[in-house]
Amino acid sequence: MTAEITFQDLPEAVILNIFAFVAGERIYNLFRLRVVCKKWSRLSTDSSLWRKLYFPNCEGLCYKALDHVLSWCGNVKEVILSNCNQVDDACVESIAKKRSE
């Protein structure tokens, strides 16, 4: 008889790889994962997951929300804002200026 292996039994490095895949599909998924359990909440804040932020087709994403997410993520290297109608060049410039200070 073999023992049943659950998702929670996986090494944290494997879970982080899965989380990275899920975040690549839509960054908001990391926020959803945070509420599952304490372990997932801790893992979802790993800085490796927040290097690239993808916000595809986020019609409701506004400057204030984007600024809040970026203030929480100190390790961001790339942000993709394709089809985000409320985030214009002025918003991006303002956020970039604020981050460089």
Secondary structure, 3 states (H helix, E strand, C coil): CCCCCCHHHCCHHHHHHHHHHHHHHCCHHHHHHCCCCHHHHHHCCCHHHHCEEECCCCCCCCHHHHHHHHHHCCCCCEEECCCCCCCCHHHHHHHHHHHHC
